[in-house]
């Protein structure tokens, strides 16, 4: 997952394939057997932010920061 996460972060930074990134990371979050790392949560939050979904992004940023 770490390698894939690096690719997702690049895509988010470049504003590319954001819908796919969101779908993949949402599926990852929904899987109870997968660990949710702060970096994964931040990548999903960044993708939400770039697609105008700030209300979905803010709780993820807080969770990533441990608040």
Beta strands, then each sheet from edge to edge (+ up, - down):
end
